Amino acid sequence: MERIEALVSVVVICRNVSDVLEDCVAEICLLLESQYSNYEVLLVDDNSEDETVARAEKILSQHYCVRLIALSRQMGTEIATMAGLESAIGDFVVVMDPEFDPPDQIIRMIEMVRGGQDIVMGVIDTTRDRGPLYQKLRGLYYAVAGRMIASKLIPGSTIFSALSRAAVNAITRIRHRKRLFSLVASETGYPLVTFPYEQRDTSGGRRQRGLLRSVRFGVSTLIHNSNSPLRLVSIVGLVGSLMCTLYCVYVIVVNIFKDEVMEGWTTLSLQLNGLFFLAFLMLALVGEYMARVLDESMDRPLYHVRGEKSSSIMISNATRRNVLEESLDEHQPEAAHSRAPVKPPTMPRKKAVAPVLDAGLSLNTPEESHDQ
Amino acid sequence: MTDTCDVLIVGGGFFGLYLGCHLRARFDNVVVVEKGPDFMQRASYTNQARVHNGYHYPRSMLTAFRSRINYPRFLKEFPECIDDSFCKVYGVGRMLSKVSAEQFRLFMSRIEAPIEQAGSNIRRLFDPRLIEDVFLTEECAFNTVILRKLMLQRAHDAGVSCLTSTKVLTVRENGDDTILAELESAETRETIHAKYVFNCSYSAINQVLAASDLPLIPLKHELTEMALVDVPESLRRLGVTIMCGPFFSVMPFPARKAHTLSHVRYTPHMHWYDVPDYKDAYTVFEETPKKSAYPHMIRDAQRYMPALANCDYRGSLWEVKTVLPRSEVDDSRPILFRKHHGLPNHHVVMGGKIDNVYDALSEVDELLA
């Protein structure tokens, strides 16, 4: 079979995966070898505590085109993914977890990217994997967080994905510290399709997140990707200060219309509420400014360009020649020219030097335009 | 041909020829034996063609300093083959680099190698996220074809006997203070008595030693690939080297009027050691299937220098590169000089770089004095 002329990088995120790594890499190499003219496999070791690095080094001596990038300390899957993407040189890059993601799906995903999708994001079916309470909470979370986070939150998304070179370049420009791969990918705005697949858990459930950790992860994701919670604080602050104002009015009204008001109650209440009013107002203001600062400090690029296209015909009228019959433009009164010889009008000169510039505007031949 | 000579030199590369010419001043009868069909065809032709001025070795003070010393000498001795018409640029990588930009600059000022920060017209060729700093340096390339002509002329003028397509099979002790060498060419097989034998056959050093039952020298060989490319116009007058890690070099290769692209990660395809299991390096070279890593090299290189995307690939130069296993740590390139190796007056000289030949000469002179 003719192999496809492309360089494919597969980034394998490794964290204590000594048992499965060798088989996984062997399978990947075999697949890529049969399909693509060039490939590389990048093992990113997230500071494993088991034999992973030793196994990886053994793999290096057995397979071609494998690289090992060892991170200095445990950085987490998301940062490890980033390290892999930054080092990958392929035209197409696949990211995967050797314990869960099936290598035999790689080719299908890459072919989807070659077909024009810049990001193919693997998603797993999450409707059956946990108990009913967990499911309910997760549904609620996605409903709330989905509204709060600007980028699209993809339920069930994993790091298993295939990316075009353009998408990789865009993703590596986004440098959040706490990042969720699927969120960063969708933030770039590149065409994204989901790719449903079945995970094969070879870790024996070791890495399933408990409820508490899930909540922590969810909250952290929300806070790092959205300033809606902060906005909420601002609104509460405003409402609080409004209540204080109303209460002050109430205190004054009571003081005026009632006779047996305890001495000191009015002043104390006013003093307290006045201060609370100020405090709430400041809180609201500080919240707003913090939201702005947060936005700026994310240091994300102002925009990503998905691509540029230009018209296939640059000169609309190829028959036009750069020859003029008259030395003067007809709009130009001869008298004006003779009166101000130092400042010749720019229009006719421009036309003579670069007719291409305005060629797109008119389909007329030069002769016709002169006759007008 | 006489069956005695004063000096027999095994290997007709640059080192062999140079040493032959040098020793001719001291001895009447010097013979250089090359097993290939012509002189200086292997590593003396296929290399980066860089005359080192120290910049390449920011982690080995000695190698860098000796390069500094030898640089003007080489330029003065072989001006005809020098190409210094291009701008020599060194970039320092941000990630994975074993030196920082400041370290690099300091080191070069310490060995008094000219160095200055490159201007914006050059800096803008590099991606600042991957390249920490870019420096202008003073270095040049040599034309390996002209160098070969010069050396052959010199050997001819000096009266050095040069044999091609002749292989030195074995060397052994003869008992009368001479060494008996067995030579084989297409037609004949003969023996020759030599007072001194110098083995300068680079990657094939252990071939003679193994056949002669002499102790082998632990050498490491790499099967290397350099891509020959036509670079885009904007880079034509540049030689670029990124220090100091898994990066690349784009150097002018005057002999082919092109540039070579070499990459620390992709240029070596495989490596092997002569000890304990000896296998002839060129047999390994011929037997190994060669699949170009150019697609990898160019894709990685253009991350650092986007303009490289418009290179035209002309082919690859494959060669065996031999290094001393001990150089791996600091990437230095010392010359190996084994005096009286296995036999009296049988010496082994192995140099990693053409322009370091002068260091070997002083050692040889000292030995024969």
Interface residues (C-beta under 8 A of the other chain):
Chain A: L7 S37 N38 E40 C65 R67 E86 S87 I89 G90 D91
Chain B: M95 R265 P295 H296 R299 D300 R303
